């Protein structure tokens, strides 16, 4: 139970950091930021675990950095997918 709550809190922090790092205006709400932050946190935890630096739910520096980078990339993908449906005038 505490792992899930911790994952949500860390995911929100990672999502917020990713939005600060990613330049430009993002059209993501709080839930989108939370979701992409949680996915980024999971990716960072899995990568850190695969590299042998800790458990998937253990917060360490390498996992945190990978999680933030993954969340920035996920925000970019989400923006690209959402803007694909919108037609822009030139």
C-alpha positions as CSV (number, residue, x, y, z in Angstrom):
1,X,0.0,0.0,0.0
2,X,2.8,2.4,0.9
3,X,4.7,1.5,-2.3
4,X,1.7,2.6,-4.4
5,X,1.3,5.9,-2.5
6,X,5.0,6.6,-2.7
7,X,5.0,5.8,-6.4
8,X,2.2,8.3,-6.9
9,X,4.0,11.0,-4.9
10,X,7.3,10.4,-6.7
11,X,5.5,10.2,-10.0
12,X,3.9,13.6,-9.4
13,X,7.3,15.1,-8.5
14,X,9.0,13.5,-11.6
15,X,6.2,14.7,-13.8
16,X,6.4,18.2,-12.5
17,X,10.2,18.3,-13.0
18,X,9.8,16.9,-16.5
19,X,7.3,19.7,-17.3
20,X,9.8,22.3,-16.0
21,X,12.6,20.8,-18.0
22,X,10.6,20.5,-21.3
23,X,10.5,23.8,-23.1
24,X,7.3,25.3,-24.4
25,X,3.8,25.1,-23.2
26,X,2.3,21.7,-22.5
27,X,-1.3,20.9,-22.8
28,X,-1.3,18.3,-20.0
29,X,-3.4,18.6,-16.9
30,X,-2.5,17.3,-13.4
31,X,-3.7,13.8,-14.2
32,X,-1.6,13.6,-17.4
33,X,1.4,14.9,-15.5
34,X,0.9,12.3,-12.8
35,X,0.4,9.5,-15.2
36,X,3.5,10.3,-17.3
37,X,5.5,10.9,-14.1
38,X,4.4,7.5,-12.7
39,X,5.3,5.8,-16.0
40,X,8.7,7.6,-16.0
41,X,9.2,6.5,-12.3
42,X,8.5,2.9,-13.3
43,X,10.9,3.1,-16.2
44,X,13.6,4.6,-14.0
45,X,13.0,1.9,-11.3
46,X,13.2,-0.9,-13.9
47,X,16.3,0.5,-15.5
48,X,18.1,1.0,-12.1
49,X,17.1,-2.5,-11.0
50,X,18.4,-3.9,-14.3
51,X,21.7,-2.1,-13.7
52,X,21.9,-3.5,-10.2
53,X,21.7,-0.3,-8.3
54,X,18.6,-1.1,-6.3
55,X,15.1,-2.5,-6.2
56,X,12.4,-1.2,-8.6
57,X,10.6,0.7,-5.8
58,X,13.8,2.0,-4.1
59,X,14.6,5.6,-4.7
60,X,18.1,6.1,-5.9
61,X,19.9,8.8,-7.9
62,X,20.4,6.8,-11.1
63,X,16.8,5.7,-11.1
64,X,15.5,9.2,-10.4
65,X,17.6,10.7,-13.3
66,X,16.5,8.0,-15.7
67,X,12.9,8.6,-14.6
68,X,13.0,12.3,-15.2
69,X,14.6,11.8,-18.7
70,X,11.9,9.2,-19.5
71,X,9.1,11.5,-18.3
72,X,10.5,14.4,-20.5
73,X,10.5,12.0,-23.5
74,X,7.0,10.8,-22.7
75,X,5.7,14.4,-22.5
76,X,7.2,15.0,-25.9
77,X,5.5,12.0,-27.3
78,X,2.2,12.9,-25.7
79,X,2.4,16.4,-27.1
80,X,3.3,15.0,-30.6
81,X,0.3,12.7,-30.5
82,X,-2.1,15.3,-29.3
83,X,-1.0,17.9,-31.9
84,X,-1.2,15.4,-34.7
85,X,-5.0,15.6,-34.7
86,X,-5.0,19.4,-34.7
87,X,-4.6,21.1,-38.1
88,X,-2.5,24.2,-38.1
89,X,-2.9,27.1,-40.5
90,X,0.1,28.4,-42.2
